[in-house]
Amino acid sequence: MNGWRKLETGMLDKETFHHPEDLRLYVLILLNATYQGGVQVGERQYVRSLRKLREDLWFYNGKKIDEYSHSRIQRSIKRLEKCGWLKAEKYEHGYVFTLRPTKDFACAEYLS
């Protein structure tokens, strides 16, 4: 897979990913933006609506399937933007997510 970033265990210890939805959202965008099968606008970009993000990030809550709320996903997007992991541009029908360059040596070749 071209452009894959190695997820270090130190990444999970960061304060940024204190909320589980932040990590799940970032990995979802990362996989879809770097892999050829995603909806791509440009290099390291991905387009998705909030409704579709809710469907993609479903989880089991006990014995039933549950989804994050729109406001929870929006807060997660703002936290990821504030920490510099990605840039999100809001449009009428959804968001365009652009992954920010990272200082990770594992993907330095892909980002140059």
LUMDRENGU-533824 format. One line per field, with one value per residue: x, y, z of N, C-alpha, C in turn; residue in one letter. Coordinates in steps of 0.001 Angstrom, whole numbers, plus 500000, padded with zeros to 6 digits. Layout:
! residues N
nxx	c(X / ...)
nyy	c(Y / ...)
nzz	c(Z / ...)
caxx	c(X / ...)
cayy	c(Y / ...)
cazz	c(Z / ...)
cxx	c(X / ...)
cyy	c(Y / ...)
czz	c(Z / ...)
aa	c(A / ...)
***
This chain:
! residues 112
nxx	c(500850 / 500764 / 502018 / 501292 / 501074 / 502896 / 501419 / 502375 / 502913 / 503257 / 501707 / 499130 / 499243 / 499204 / 497757 / 495958 / 494477 / 492753 / 490033 / 488122 / 486796 / 488238 / 490641 / 489576 / 488236 / 490412 / 492002 / 490202 / 489937 / 492609 / 493131 / 491334 / 492107 / 494715 / 494715 / 494049 / 491381 / 489538 / 487321 / 488728 / 489868 / 492145 / 495689 / 496193 / 493636 / 490195 / 486712 / 483734 / 480484 / 478844 / 476789 / 477456 / 479912 / 479032 / 477737 / 479931 / 481473 / 480208 / 479469 / 479428 / 477306 / 476984 / 474671 / 473623 / 473770 / 475324 / 475726 / 477928 / 477052 / 476196 / 477275 / 479294 / 481085 / 481771 / 483081 / 485246 / 486509 / 487278 / 489094 / 491126 / 491937 / 492906 / 495131 / 496710 / 496664 / 495040 / 493292 / 490173 / 487704 / 484633 / 481782 / 478713 / 477587 / 479197 / 482447 / 485812 / 488594 / 491968 / 495017 / 497593 / 501128 / 503400 / 505809 / 506773 / 509070 / 508541 / 506796 / 507967 / 509126 / 506905 / 505538 / 507226)
nyy	c(498836 / 502065 / 504908 / 504416 / 505041 / 504295 / 503343 / 504271 / 503079 / 505129 / 507093 / 506497 / 507145 / 509862 / 512982 / 513961 / 511851 / 511107 / 510831 / 508228 / 508406 / 510279 / 509023 / 506909 / 508311 / 509675 / 507521 / 506356 / 508426 / 508623 / 506076 / 506089 / 508352 / 507892 / 505463 / 503988 / 503301 / 505044 / 507955 / 510377 / 513686 / 515170 / 514876 / 513119 / 513790 / 513636 / 513173 / 513493 / 513220 / 514306 / 512601 / 510208 / 509734 / 509192 / 506760 / 505224 / 505101 / 503469 / 501541 / 498890 / 499092 / 497653 / 495340 / 496417 / 498246 / 501355 / 504879 / 507706 / 511079 / 513926 / 516328 / 515369 / 514220 / 516506 / 517974 / 516290 / 516528 / 519223 / 519079 / 517464 / 519136 / 521315 / 520212 / 519770 / 517499 / 517144 / 518966 / 520412 / 521290 / 522771 / 522241 / 522644 / 520056 / 518380 / 517516 / 518320 / 516627 / 517109 / 515606 / 516496 / 517096 / 514929 / 514460 / 511993 / 509452 / 507152 / 507667 / 509615 / 509451 / 509105 / 511535 / 513441)
nzz	c(500000 / 499024 / 500615 / 503234 / 506703 / 509561 / 512487 / 515480 / 518841 / 520588 / 519512 / 520259 / 522897 / 523008 / 523993 / 522237 / 521178 / 523211 / 523221 / 521902 / 519441 / 518012 / 517218 / 515713 / 513674 / 512483 / 511535 / 509741 / 507805 / 507049 / 505896 / 503738 / 502315 / 501515 / 500239 / 497092 / 496543 / 497721 / 497778 / 496108 / 495915 / 495523 / 496072 / 499034 / 500007 / 501011 / 500617 / 502402 / 503851 / 506904 / 507689 / 506373 / 507610 / 510195 / 509719 / 508935 / 511245 / 513114 / 516097 / 518545 / 521283 / 524005 / 523247 / 521003 / 517893 / 517605 / 516913 / 516575 / 517487 / 515379 / 516397 / 518062 / 516257 / 514807 / 516826 / 517193 / 514699 / 514847 / 516999 / 515876 / 513796 / 515270 / 516510 / 514345 / 512706 / 510514 / 507904 / 507568 / 505337 / 505182 / 503239 / 501384 / 501077 / 502579 / 503898 / 502956 / 503545 / 504263 / 504631 / 506809 / 506381 / 508035 / 510689 / 510749 / 510071 / 508690 / 506615 / 505154 / 502624 / 500948 / 501279 / 500218)
caxx	c(500000 / 501607 / 501663 / 500815 / 501790 / 502979 / 500828 / 503238 / 502205 / 503319 / 500616 / 497940 / 499424 / 499098 / 496535 / 495048 / 493606 / 492108 / 488691 / 488262 / 486290 / 489283 / 491523 / 488804 / 488018 / 491689 / 492401 / 489281 / 490330 / 493947 / 493036 / 490619 / 492804 / 495980 / 494496 / 493495 / 489957 / 488692 / 486879 / 489836 / 489786 / 493535 / 496608 / 495931 / 492357 / 489058 / 485433 / 482721 / 479481 / 478720 / 475896 / 478235 / 480895 / 478303 / 477531 / 481231 / 482055 / 479291 / 480104 / 478504 / 477104 / 476290 / 474253 / 473018 / 474642 / 475134 / 476515 / 478255 / 476185 / 476822 / 478078 / 480488 / 482008 / 482264 / 484074 / 486428 / 487164 / 487918 / 490272 / 492171 / 492441 / 493655 / 496417 / 497484 / 496684 / 494363 / 492587 / 488827 / 486987 / 483215 / 481003 / 477275 / 477221 / 480130 / 483780 / 486995 / 489663 / 493316 / 495978 / 498763 / 502403 / 503793 / 507251 / 507037 / 510041 / 508025 / 506082 / 508650 / 509333 / 505633 / 505118 / 508134)
cayy	c(500000 / 503242 / 506035 / 503999 / 505567 / 503336 / 503859 / 503949 / 502983 / 506454 / 507894 / 506235 / 507755 / 511313 / 513561 / 514195 / 510701 / 510749 / 510420 / 507147 / 508788 / 511021 / 508047 / 506173 / 509226 / 509919 / 506312 / 506230 / 509407 / 508236 / 504932 / 506442 / 509404 / 507407 / 504267 / 504318 / 503005 / 506055 / 509078 / 511304 / 514937 / 515467 / 514054 / 513084 / 514420 / 512719 / 513880 / 512690 / 513991 / 513914 / 511442 / 509034 / 509492 / 508528 / 505365 / 504547 / 504987 / 502794 / 500680 / 498160 / 499617 / 496514 / 494403 / 497127 / 499094 / 502765 / 505805 / 508981 / 512174 / 514900 / 517281 / 514683 / 514096 / 517850 / 518294 / 515480 / 517164 / 520447 / 518701 / 517000 / 520324 / 522122 / 519538 / 519770 / 516206 / 517280 / 520219 / 520101 / 522407 / 522441 / 522684 / 522433 / 518640 / 517585 / 518020 / 517875 / 516432 / 517071 / 515180 / 517364 / 516359 / 514522 / 514364 / 510563 / 509034 / 506017 / 508100 / 510791 / 509237 / 509314 / 512926 / 514344)
cazz	c(500000 / 498890 / 501467 / 504546 / 507861 / 510644 / 513718 / 516610 / 520116 / 521200 / 518956 / 521059 / 524210 / 522918 / 524543 / 521114 / 520980 / 524470 / 522830 / 520918 / 518120 / 517313 / 516569 / 514704 / 512561 / 511812 / 510800 / 508611 / 506788 / 506605 / 504989 / 502516 / 501574 / 500966 / 499445 / 495777 / 496432 / 498335 / 496969 / 496209 / 495175 / 495209 / 496843 / 500478 / 500316 / 501059 / 500722 / 503091 / 504585 / 508310 / 507770 / 505972 / 508667 / 511282 / 509315 / 508887 / 512587 / 514034 / 517090 / 519410 / 522630 / 524602 / 522209 / 519873 / 517081 / 517920 / 516100 / 517204 / 517062 / 514471 / 517165 / 518564 / 515126 / 514521 / 517858 / 516893 / 513547 / 515347 / 517796 / 514953 / 513106 / 516237 / 516750 / 513115 / 512020 / 509226 / 507632 / 507096 / 504732 / 505160 / 502091 / 501541 / 501156 / 503357 / 504208 / 502232 / 504527 / 503721 / 505637 / 506958 / 506422 / 509377 / 510907 / 510849 / 509070 / 507932 / 505422 / 504608 / 501193 / 500264 / 501362 / 499509)
cxx	c(500900 / 501114 / 501168 / 501683 / 501765 / 502418 / 501673 / 502408 / 502234 / 502203 / 499351 / 498023 / 499274 / 497760 / 495496 / 494034 / 493035 / 490686 / 488797 / 487780 / 487323 / 490198 / 490798 / 488566 / 489306 / 492122 / 491488 / 489668 / 491693 / 493888 / 492377 / 491334 / 494088 / 495808 / 493745 / 491977 / 489033 / 488246 / 487927 / 489599 / 491176 / 494420 / 496351 / 494652 / 491245 / 487792 / 484427 / 481745 / 479424 / 477844 / 476630 / 479323 / 480243 / 478102 / 478838 / 481799 / 481121 / 480079 / 479024 / 478493 / 476282 / 475951 / 473642 / 474059 / 474302 / 476034 / 476821 / 477306 / 476950 / 477738 / 479354 / 481528 / 482580 / 483308 / 485369 / 487210 / 487901 / 489159 / 491420 / 492768 / 493337 / 495041 / 497259 / 497543 / 496037 / 493749 / 491242 / 488182 / 485532 / 482550 / 479548 / 476919 / 478211 / 481452 / 484792 / 488107 / 490988 / 494261 / 497170 / 500028 / 502796 / 505310 / 507678 / 507979 / 509520 / 507333 / 506758 / 508851 / 508054 / 505263 / 506030 / 507838)
cyy	c(501233 / 504350 / 505667 / 504583 / 504519 / 503984 / 503377 / 503835 / 504318 / 507358 / 507718 / 506867 / 509269 / 511786 / 513814 / 513074 / 510180 / 510248 / 509353 / 507526 / 509584 / 510069 / 507303 / 507040 / 509457 / 508712 / 506097 / 507177 / 509047 / 507093 / 505304 / 507494 / 508897 / 506181 / 504635 / 504141 / 504063 / 507120 / 510167 / 512532 / 515314 / 514574 / 514230 / 513826 / 513379 / 513529 / 512952 / 513609 / 513497 / 512675 / 510155 / 508707 / 508796 / 507058 / 504581 / 504259 / 504311 / 501883 / 499952 / 498785 / 498559 / 495523 / 495086 / 497962 / 500549 / 503606 / 507050 / 510055 / 513108 / 515848 / 516643 / 514525 / 515460 / 518291 / 517529 / 516073 / 518417 / 520138 / 518249 / 518158 / 521150 / 521527 / 519415 / 518439 / 516281 / 518666 / 519841 / 521374 / 521997 / 523056 / 522314 / 520962 / 517785 / 518295 / 517506 / 517834 / 516352 / 516686 / 516109 / 516525 / 516072 / 514450 / 512908 / 510131 / 507887 / 506456 / 509308 / 510668 / 509518 / 510792 / 513879 / 514394)
czz	c(500000 / 499823 / 502849 / 505645 / 508961 / 511911 / 514890 / 517886 / 520847 / 520716 / 519785 / 522439 / 524188 / 523475 / 523455 / 520994 / 522288 / 524208 / 521749 / 519517 / 517324 / 516542 / 515459 / 513470 / 511781 / 510979 / 509593 / 507480 / 506206 / 505595 / 503666 / 501679 / 500926 / 500093 / 498172 / 495702 / 496993 / 497351 / 497123 / 495344 / 494687 / 496031 / 498336 / 500853 / 500238 / 501299 / 501394 / 503809 / 506029 / 508468 / 507420 / 506994 / 509854 / 510963 / 509330 / 510270 / 513588 / 514969 / 517880 / 520788 / 523366 / 523516 / 521001 / 519135 / 517366 / 517018 / 516917 / 516677 / 516112 / 515236 / 517695 / 517463 / 514768 / 515557 / 517621 / 515723 / 514002 / 516172 / 516902 / 514161 / 514031 / 516494 / 515491 / 512379 / 510642 / 509101 / 507039 / 506566 / 504584 / 503934 / 502325 / 501773 / 501934 / 503581 / 503201 / 503267 / 503798 / 504836 / 505636 / 506890 / 507861 / 509482 / 511053 / 509732 / 508203 / 506653 / 504776 / 503098 / 500405 / 500210 / 500600 / 498023)
aa	c(M / N / G / W / R / K / L / E / T / G / M / L / D / K / E / T / F / H / H / P / E / D / L / R / L / Y / V / L / I / L / L / N / A / T / Y / Q / G / G / V / Q / V / G / E / R / Q / Y / V / R / S / L / R / K / L / R / E / D / L / W / F / Y / N / G / K / K / I / D / E / Y / S / H / S / R / I / Q / R / S / I / K / R / L / E / K / C / G / W / L / K / A / E / K / Y / E / H / G / Y / V / F / T / L / R / P / T / K / D / F / A / C / A / E / Y / L / S)
***
